[in-house]
Amino acid sequence: MHQEDEEKAKRLLQRESERQLWFQNEVNNRLQIPNGYLKVALLIIRWDEKIDDLAGHTEEVTHTCQISRLRAICEKRFYFECDVVELENVRDPQLDLNWYILGHIRKHDGPNNLLMIYYTGHGSKFTTENGGERLELAATRTWIPTSQTRTPIALWHEAESPLLERAEGDVLSILDCCFASSAANKSRNQEMRNYQLLAASASGRLTKGPGDKSFTKALCDSMEELLDASGEGGSFTVIELYERINTKRKTQAALVWEPLKRYNRSIRLAPLKVPTNDRKDSFQLRDPEKASLALRVSLKEDDMSRTQVETFAQELVQACSNAKVPVRKLEWIKMDIIPEVNHVSIAEIASAKRVVQKYQRRKSNAGAISPVKEVKVPATRKRTRSGAEAESPAGPSRQRTRSNASTLSPNVERSMPSPSPSAESVGDGIASSSAE
């Protein structure tokens, strides 16, 4: 059932991405706003070949060849900016990893940009003191320490922190290692940016090394296939990429995670054929934002067709123009689908409430019954025939037997004392208070 829920969530996310694309394309064209990202920059992280045991892999398709192919696809077909860095162990590899990612953010980050991080190498899972899972990156599984070098390991969550907390643009991290989903940790939910993590393996699973069945080969094949199928000026989402990869790796499925826990859109990849400097001019022509308006549209159906979305976008732009509203940008944020619920009538709610109250009173009454010796009844005051009041201790029971009654003095009436508040009356008071 959990897997079915995940698949349903991914289908809904994919459908939402389609609606967003239709709306944004139509709105942006009418407002003369460029589609897509201003810049996309990819950082490929690997270990130094001298310590990377995957570099000496015996497969026909070597580790280095697969990395080179991924870089060529991103640079020559998508026109992304790419850098390849190597982690060494002359000093602490954690420092290198932190430095490279921070440098990537500093060099390429921006509110209209996409930062991509790709790691290839070994990975392992470890559990923190509070029971959380973390991903440890490693150059090899069999390391013999020496006095001149450090152990070639680094913690992903330490280096990832600025991507979650500091970056302005969207982020796509791709991890080709074992236990890759151990990196999928929660973070703060902020602003309108997005962060998706594409993991080659589940948290407790291994993945294939370099070769024909590797994740990186499936990634490269899928990117080219989706780009070819999308046609001129086409694009595809990370969800579509993940689904295509899994058609090629059915026994070792990839997973997509949302570290920012927004679930409102999927990152879309498309070629940037116009040089960045030329695109920058079109992005900078817009006036700065001074205010924003949020509207909520209540719908009678749980989906909108492409025609409906595009017509809605056209009319919305026209309405703003007719009203002389100085619109800077219109964005499709999210279409929330209300889950199906069983509708309950007011009469059914009232009936259920009465049953609960009745049960509470019975429970209170049952709780008031206790052994005789534990019941403490306060002294009561009785009025004599002469009008004077006299105190008499109450017996251990609220009922008096015939023999008890005969022992009373002649001048005392045989009237029962006024009972103190019982458990039942207290229970009624609580129920009434709850009902109010």
Secondary structure by P-SEA (a helix, b strand, c coil): caaaaaaaaaaaaaaaaaaaaaaaaaaaaaacccccccbbbbbbbbccccccccccccccccaaaaaaaaaaaaccccbbbbbbbbbbccccaaaaaaaaaaaaaaccccccbbbbbbbbccccccccccbbbbbbbbcccbbbbcccccccccccccccccccccccbbbbbbbcccccccccccccccccbbbbbbbcccccccccccccccaaaaaaaaaaaaaaaacccccccaaaaaaaaaaacccbbbbbbbccccccccbbbbbccccaaaaaaaaaccccccbbbbbbbbbccccccaaaaaaaaaaaaaaaaaaccccccccccbbbbbcccccccaaaaaaaaaaaaaaaaaaaaaaaccccccccccbbbbbccccbbbbbbbcccccccaaaaaacccccccccccccccaaaaaaaaaaaaac
